[in-house]
Amino acid sequence: MNKIMWDDVIFQLVFLIILVVIAALIVFAIRALSKRPKQMDRIEKKLDAVSKQNKKDN
């Protein structure tokens, strides 16, 4: 009974790694989705500035 079942240990480690990866992906997705509106606002401001500069030149 004291013998370590290596196949069970490997199985448990694989599933632990899978759970950690899933959790990391969820955190990454939430952070990316929360940053997107701010990034879009910055891009829109830059486009407006370029557009105004272009109208001044013409």
C-alpha positions as a printed NumPy array, in Angstrom:
array([[  0.   ,   0.   ,   0.   ],
       [  2.97 ,   2.341,   0.462],
       [  3.928,   2.119,  -3.199],
       [  3.305,   5.352,  -5.119],
       [  1.017,   4.925,  -8.09 ],
       [  2.913,   7.025, -10.635],
       [  0.165,   6.868, -13.251],
       [ -2.27 ,   8.406, -10.743],
       [  0.251,  11.113,  -9.834],
       [  0.813,  12.007, -13.492],
       [ -2.932,  11.995, -14.151],
       [ -3.549,  14.356, -11.221],
       [ -0.73 ,  16.696, -12.303],
       [ -2.027,  16.852, -15.872],
       [ -5.488,  17.814, -14.699],
       [ -4.068,  20.345, -12.245],
       [ -2.122,  21.953, -15.094],
       [ -5.243,  21.989, -17.262],
       [ -7.218,  23.737, -14.497],
       [ -4.478,  26.335, -14.005],
       [ -4.355,  27.022, -17.745],
       [ -8.139,  27.424, -17.912],
       [ -8.083,  29.847, -14.967],
       [ -5.255,  31.839, -16.565],
       [ -7.15 ,  32.046, -19.86 ],
       [-10.266,  33.307, -18.091],
       [ -8.27 ,  36.002, -16.282],
       [ -6.524,  36.987, -19.531],
       [ -9.849,  37.223, -21.383],
       [-11.444,  39.368, -18.679],
       [ -8.454,  41.73 , -18.613],
       [ -8.389,  41.998, -22.413],
       [-12.118,  42.69 , -22.61 ],
       [-11.919,  45.358, -19.911],
       [ -9.038,  47.147, -21.681],
       [-10.669,  47.126, -25.107],
       [-12.971,  50.17 , -24.678],
       [-10.073,  52.296, -23.409],
       [ -7.915,  51.226, -26.326],
       [-10.712,  52.022, -28.785],
       [-11.104,  55.489, -27.266],
       [ -7.374,  56.168, -27.69 ],
       [ -7.477,  55.01 , -31.308],
       [-10.538,  57.147, -31.993],
       [ -8.833,  60.24 , -30.543],
       [ -5.759,  59.641, -32.689],
       [ -7.901,  59.213, -35.795],
       [ -9.773,  62.428, -35.008],
       [ -6.484,  64.292, -34.634],
       [ -5.198,  62.927, -37.947],
       [ -8.481,  63.79 , -39.631],
       [ -8.392,  67.377, -38.308],
       [ -4.767,  67.737, -39.428],
       [ -5.696,  66.426, -42.863],
       [ -8.566,  68.929, -43.175],
       [ -6.253,  71.798, -42.187],
       [ -3.751,  70.8  , -44.888],
       [ -6.415,  70.816, -47.614]])
